[in-house]
């Protein structure tokens, strides 16, 4: 499993965004902060709440300058259908149909055949700086993701419950 301080594994995955299917490669986002948001399946109630929360946080995520990729093992066609149901997504839904990327990142749930609910923050040098993995039945806090990403971007130590704009250590 990838851990803090490891180099992020590169990938080339098809993604659906803006009514288009494109190939996305992690290597094309060097010198940028990247959030990899693995989720179990399209069309599930809990995953829908997480994707909606990411959509609601659009402006806050844009302020960080980070690129956001939502990744599941569903097909690109499933992503297209789900995206049309969800509405205007500003970030791509990437298809890890062959489950290689979830496996590389150590978040493939072999028994269920899908990705665990996991988030990775990758810094501009391609290093994993933050990981969150939660139970399949527990939705993630997008506000905590944003807080942690902002803290990492200060390149300073940030105390417990730190918020952007507050003093660092």
Secondary structure as the mmCIF struct_conf table of DSSP 4:
data_model
#
loop_
_struct_conf.conf_type_id
_struct_conf.id
_struct_conf.beg_label_comp_id
_struct_conf.beg_label_asym_id
_struct_conf.beg_label_seq_id
_struct_conf.end_label_comp_id
_struct_conf.end_label_asym_id
_struct_conf.end_label_seq_id
TURN_TY1_P TURN_TY1_P1 UNK A 4 UNK A 5
BEND BEND1 UNK A 6 UNK A 6
STRN STRN1 UNK A 7 UNK A 7
HELX_LH_PP_P HELX_LH_PP_P1 UNK A 8 UNK A 10
STRN STRN2 UNK A 12 UNK A 17
TURN_TY1_P TURN_TY1_P2 UNK A 18 UNK A 19
STRN STRN3 UNK A 20 UNK A 25
HELX_RH_3T_P HELX_RH_3T_P1 UNK A 26 UNK A 29
TURN_TY1_P TURN_TY1_P3 UNK A 30 UNK A 31
BEND BEND2 UNK A 32 UNK A 32
STRN STRN4 UNK A 34 UNK A 38
BEND BEND3 UNK A 40 UNK A 40
TURN_TY1_P TURN_TY1_P4 UNK A 42 UNK A 43
HELX_RH_AL_P HELX_RH_AL_P1 UNK A 45 UNK A 56
TURN_TY1_P TURN_TY1_P5 UNK A 57 UNK A 57
HELX_RH_AL_P HELX_RH_AL_P2 UNK A 58 UNK A 64
TURN_TY1_P TURN_TY1_P6 UNK A 65 UNK A 65
STRN STRN5 UNK A 67 UNK A 72
BEND BEND4 UNK A 73 UNK A 74
HELX_RH_AL_P HELX_RH_AL_P3 UNK A 76 UNK A 86
BEND BEND5 UNK A 90 UNK A 91
STRN STRN6 UNK A 92 UNK A 95
TURN_TY1_P TURN_TY1_P7 UNK A 97 UNK A 98
HELX_RH_AL_P HELX_RH_AL_P4 UNK A 100 UNK A 104
TURN_TY1_P TURN_TY1_P8 UNK A 105 UNK A 106
STRN STRN7 UNK A 108 UNK A 109
TURN_TY1_P TURN_TY1_P9 UNK A 110 UNK A 113
STRN STRN8 UNK A 114 UNK A 115
STRN STRN9 UNK A 117 UNK A 122
TURN_TY1_P TURN_TY1_P10 UNK A 124 UNK A 125
BEND BEND6 UNK A 126 UNK A 126
STRN STRN10 UNK A 127 UNK A 127
STRN STRN11 UNK A 128 UNK A 134
TURN_TY1_P TURN_TY1_P11 UNK A 136 UNK A 137
HELX_RH_AL_P HELX_RH_AL_P5 UNK A 142 UNK A 154
TURN_TY1_P TURN_TY1_P12 UNK A 155 UNK A 155
BEND BEND7 UNK A 156 UNK A 156
TURN_TY1_P TURN_TY1_P13 UNK A 160 UNK A 161
TURN_TY1_P TURN_TY1_P14 UNK A 164 UNK A 165
BEND BEND8 UNK A 166 UNK A 166
#
